[in-house]
Amino acid sequence: MSARPLGAYEPDIEAIRSDVAALAGMERSSLRSGERSSAAWLARRLGELGIADVQLESYRYQQSYALAHAIHNAAGLAACTLGGPSGAALAAATLWSYEREVSGASQWLRRLLPRGEGLNVLARVPAKGERRATLVLVAHHDAANTGLIWHPLLATAGGERHVRRRRVDPFMAPLELAFSLAAAGGLLRRGSRVGRAARALAVAMFALATAVDADVGRSETVPGASDNASGVAVCLDLTRALSAEPLAHTDVLVALTGGEEAGMGGMAAFLDRHAVELEPQATFVLGLDTLGAGTPIVCTGEGSMREQRYAERDIALVEEGAAIAGLQTPQRWRIGAWTDPVLAVHRGLPSASVLSMGPGYFPNYHHPGDTPEHVNWDSVAACAKIAAGTVAAYAGASQDGAR
């Protein structure tokens, strides 16, 4: 075990199923009372597992991404109305700001908007000996709101093409097109019919996007069994195993974050609070999200607009972890939304994001059908073993001074 920590790990799948069921039975809407209740439950659960160092960390953030998105959409509408070079410049600047908002690279507008209170849960498993490295396990414990945009007929569209390409189209690509149309329409000769048509189409797209976000904001919160009670439950089980036999020279931080569905607010707060101890040369961040969908995958890139890429050596570490676990190499995918580890990438921290993929889409994604009975438990078990193998690979490399 000391040579390959967690190499013989077997997930306690019954405990994982029980934890998923308990979390899915809670209403866990971002930065509301449900998120705070699930955080308190997780802290108690970690205590039951014998984890001595558990903290609840409060943070402030928006309860939804809808308002930040709506303001950007309104700026797009203003650009269409203004027209000309000024309208084109406004459209381009707003698209730049919007992409940084949804990627998490810079959410400057959020600092000006009303905020609620959320709770992260942080557990520590110290190294057995002198600490030489830190591994961060991340899984978000809040759950998404549903909405018409997540209807299965829409959510499953293009699945076969996604499987062929191992790539899910960016969810907000239509808005990129809308801003491009607004800019192009402004730059075309004043009075041009093509320019007017481009701006009119952009106006319709901005209005539709605002309506979609408003619908999501007012819709019910889903059970979130796969997304992401599964990732949280696996983190709990890995914490149990690591507490029973700590790594030789690697501290483990388990960050169960809130606010991911609202725009990764909990993860941003965690990174801000612990920036001093998370040294890029001696830290690895491993995210676990939506593990019950089917085939284990590792993200090569993600983002609902422009792609944010993960480093090749960090992807390769997950693949090494699968080999340690005796499993097939996880498929490499580009996904069309966000996961918490991408914020660590923005801050220069080695990071990887492990998920699972159904037949080209996430089954029951952001849908009331995301319940425990629809979770693929073989997928959860496989992802848990890959995560354990990745921990082993990182701890071994850090001990040998290879990273």
C-alpha angles and dihedrals in degrees: 000000000000092000093048108017112207089007091129094040117146115187118236092235095182091056090046091051091049092050092047090051092049093050094043088054090062126080100236105178113166117274094351131108091279093060091049091049093050090049091053090048091050092051090053091046092053088051090053088054090057098254107153100190109059124146136183110218119197122213137171125232142132119293091225140014090230098096095047090048092046092054091053090047090050089053088052090053090049090052090053091049093046096048124173124072091316091055091046091051091049091050092050094046092048092049089052091051092044093052091051090048096053095040091050092235092124124355095181094152092058090068089066098047131085113272139203130206123261136176132229121195117219125190126181129206107186122215117262090237137012112336114245100159143013128226119197120203110199131191127154117232099195121094131223131250116242126225141163091281089066094054108135092242089061098034093054096045114123094014096140092050090049091053092051092050098031085225132113114209115248107268093223099044090114089062091052086055091049092055090046090053091048091051095044092046090054094049096050118094112290110263093022111150090215090053092050091048092050092052092045091053090048090051090054091049094049091049092049092048091052091050091049092052091047090051091051091047093056097040128099124273114253124230090249096206095156095023094073123323085084093061092045093049092051090050089053091051093047089049089054091052094045092048090053091053114013121207116264100241106356125093114212122215115192109202114190099186135198130209097042092128090050093054108297095289096150093051091049090052092049092051092047094049096046101034094118095057095042101081113184093222093053106030135084123186118205118188124200117196137157095357098166100067102093127262117047112243139180119213118244088180142345143185140126090237123009116017118257108202131213120224117264094233091054092051088048090054090060090049089052088050091055090052091051088052090050093242135128117273109270115248117258113237140172108218126204100227136044138274127193098253091068088074089058088052089055088055095051097255120141104249145166134189121214120195138144129245131212123205093320096314141049107269113237090002110183087346132125087244091072091107132138093260089061095051116110099228094189087059091050091050093048092049090048091054092047089051091050091049090050090052088051092048093050094045091049094048092047091049090051092045092240096132 
